[in-house]
Amino acid sequence: MLEFLVLALTVMQEEASTFGLQINWSKTKILQVPSSISSSTVYVADGHVEVVDAFVYLGCLIDSSGGSGQEVLRRIGLARSCMNMLKRRI
Protein backbone atom coordinates (compact mmCIF):
# COMPACT_ATOMS: atom_id res chain seq x y z
CA MET A 1 0.00 0.00 0.00
CA LEU A 2 2.87 2.35 0.80
CA GLU A 3 4.38 1.78 -2.64
CA PHE A 4 1.10 2.91 -4.22
CA LEU A 5 1.14 6.09 -2.11
CA VAL A 6 4.73 6.87 -3.09
CA LEU A 7 3.83 6.34 -6.76
CA ALA A 8 0.79 8.63 -6.43
CA LEU A 9 2.88 11.37 -4.78
CA THR A 10 5.49 11.08 -7.54
CA VAL A 11 2.80 11.45 -10.21
CA MET A 12 1.37 14.44 -8.32
CA GLN A 13 4.80 16.10 -8.34
CA GLU A 14 5.19 15.50 -12.09
CA GLU A 15 1.76 16.93 -12.84
CA ALA A 16 2.37 19.95 -10.59
CA SER A 17 5.69 20.70 -12.28
CA THR A 18 3.93 21.10 -15.65
CA PHE A 19 2.16 24.11 -14.11
CA GLY A 20 5.34 25.47 -12.54
CA LEU A 21 4.43 24.33 -9.02
CA GLN A 22 6.79 22.68 -6.56
CA ILE A 23 5.86 20.46 -3.63
CA ASN A 24 7.64 21.18 -0.34
CA TRP A 25 8.35 17.65 0.88
CA SER A 26 9.66 18.86 4.25
CA LYS A 27 6.16 20.18 5.08
CA THR A 28 4.36 17.11 3.72
CA LYS A 29 3.23 14.50 6.27
CA ILE A 30 1.84 10.97 5.94
CA LEU A 31 -0.68 10.00 8.62
CA GLN A 32 -0.48 6.31 9.48
CA VAL A 33 -3.84 4.72 10.27
CA PRO A 34 -3.37 2.29 12.04
CA SER A 35 0.32 2.07 12.87
CA SER A 36 1.28 -0.13 9.93
CA ILE A 37 4.31 1.76 8.60
CA SER A 38 7.47 0.84 10.47
CA SER A 39 9.73 3.68 9.29
CA SER A 40 9.49 7.29 10.40
CA THR A 41 10.33 8.77 6.99
CA VAL A 42 9.59 7.76 3.41
CA TYR A 43 11.65 8.85 0.41
CA VAL A 44 9.44 10.34 -2.32
CA ALA A 45 10.76 11.87 -5.55
CA ASP A 46 13.16 14.60 -4.39
CA GLY A 47 12.75 14.50 -0.63
CA HIS A 48 11.84 12.74 2.56
CA VAL A 49 8.24 12.72 3.83
CA GLU A 50 7.70 12.26 7.55
CA VAL A 51 5.30 9.54 8.78
CA VAL A 52 3.35 10.79 11.82
CA ASP A 53 0.59 9.70 14.22
CA ALA A 54 -0.94 13.20 14.44
CA PHE A 55 -0.53 16.67 12.92
CA VAL A 56 -2.21 20.08 12.99
CA TYR A 57 -4.03 21.07 9.80
CA LEU A 58 -5.85 24.42 9.53
CA GLY A 59 -5.76 24.77 13.32
CA CYS A 60 -7.25 21.34 14.08
CA LEU A 61 -5.41 18.32 15.41
CA ILE A 62 -5.80 15.32 13.11
CA ASP A 63 -4.76 12.03 14.73
CA SER A 64 -4.80 8.39 13.75
CA SER A 65 -7.52 7.41 16.23
CA GLY A 66 -10.09 9.57 14.47
CA GLY A 67 -11.51 10.84 17.74
CA SER A 68 -11.69 14.38 19.02
CA GLY A 69 -10.45 13.86 22.59
CA GLN A 70 -6.89 15.01 21.90
CA GLU A 71 -8.19 18.05 19.98
CA VAL A 72 -10.40 19.08 22.93
CA LEU A 73 -7.48 18.76 25.35
CA ARG A 74 -5.24 20.77 23.02
CA ARG A 75 -7.80 23.59 22.75
CA ILE A 76 -8.34 23.64 26.52
CA GLY A 77 -4.57 24.01 26.94
CA LEU A 78 -4.47 26.87 24.42
CA ALA A 79 -7.35 28.66 26.17
CA ARG A 80 -5.70 28.15 29.57
CA SER A 81 -2.43 29.68 28.39
CA CYS A 82 -4.27 32.68 26.89
CA MET A 83 -6.18 33.24 30.14
CA ASN A 84 -2.93 33.05 32.14
CA MET A 85 -1.38 35.72 29.90
CA LEU A 86 -4.47 37.93 30.37
CA LYS A 87 -4.39 37.41 34.15
CA ARG A 88 -0.92 38.93 34.31
CA ARG A 89 -2.12 42.05 32.48
CA ILE A 90 -5.25 42.65 34.52
C-alpha positions as CSV (number, residue, x, y, z in Angstrom):
1,M,0.0,0.0,0.0
2,L,2.9,2.3,0.8
3,E,4.4,1.8,-2.6
4,F,1.1,2.9,-4.2
5,L,1.1,6.1,-2.1
6,V,4.7,6.9,-3.1
7,L,3.8,6.3,-6.8
8,A,0.8,8.6,-6.4
9,L,2.9,11.4,-4.8
10,T,5.5,11.1,-7.5
11,V,2.8,11.4,-10.2
12,M,1.4,14.4,-8.3
13,Q,4.8,16.1,-8.3
14,E,5.2,15.5,-12.1
15,E,1.8,16.9,-12.8
16,A,2.4,20.0,-10.6
17,S,5.7,20.7,-12.3
18,T,3.9,21.1,-15.6
19,F,2.2,24.1,-14.1
20,G,5.3,25.5,-12.5
21,L,4.4,24.3,-9.0
22,Q,6.8,22.7,-6.6
23,I,5.9,20.5,-3.6
24,N,7.6,21.2,-0.3
25,W,8.4,17.7,0.9
26,S,9.7,18.9,4.3
27,K,6.2,20.2,5.1
28,T,4.4,17.1,3.7
29,K,3.2,14.5,6.3
30,I,1.8,11.0,5.9
31,L,-0.7,10.0,8.6
32,Q,-0.5,6.3,9.5
33,V,-3.8,4.7,10.3
34,P,-3.4,2.3,12.0
35,S,0.3,2.1,12.9
36,S,1.3,-0.1,9.9
37,I,4.3,1.8,8.6
38,S,7.5,0.8,10.5
39,S,9.7,3.7,9.3
40,S,9.5,7.3,10.4
41,T,10.3,8.8,7.0
42,V,9.6,7.8,3.4
43,Y,11.6,8.8,0.4
44,V,9.4,10.3,-2.3
45,A,10.8,11.9,-5.5
46,D,13.2,14.6,-4.4
47,G,12.8,14.5,-0.6
48,H,11.8,12.7,2.6
49,V,8.2,12.7,3.8
50,E,7.7,12.3,7.6
51,V,5.3,9.5,8.8
52,V,3.4,10.8,11.8
53,D,0.6,9.7,14.2
54,A,-0.9,13.2,14.4
55,F,-0.5,16.7,12.9
56,V,-2.2,20.1,13.0
57,Y,-4.0,21.1,9.8
58,L,-5.9,24.4,9.5
59,G,-5.8,24.8,13.3
60,C,-7.3,21.3,14.1
61,L,-5.4,18.3,15.4
62,I,-5.8,15.3,13.1
63,D,-4.8,12.0,14.7
64,S,-4.8,8.4,13.7
65,S,-7.5,7.4,16.2
66,G,-10.1,9.6,14.5
67,G,-11.5,10.8,17.7
68,S,-11.7,14.4,19.0
69,G,-10.4,13.9,22.6
70,Q,-6.9,15.0,21.9
71,E,-8.2,18.1,20.0
72,V,-10.4,19.1,22.9
73,L,-7.5,18.8,25.4
74,R,-5.2,20.8,23.0
75,R,-7.8,23.6,22.8
76,I,-8.3,23.6,26.5
77,G,-4.6,24.0,26.9
78,L,-4.5,26.9,24.4
79,A,-7.3,28.7,26.2
80,R,-5.7,28.2,29.6
81,S,-2.4,29.7,28.4
82,C,-4.3,32.7,26.9
83,M,-6.2,33.2,30.1
84,N,-2.9,33.1,32.1
85,M,-1.4,35.7,29.9
86,L,-4.5,37.9,30.4
87,K,-4.4,37.4,34.1
88,R,-0.9,38.9,34.3
89,R,-2.1,42.0,32.5
90,I,-5.3,42.6,34.5
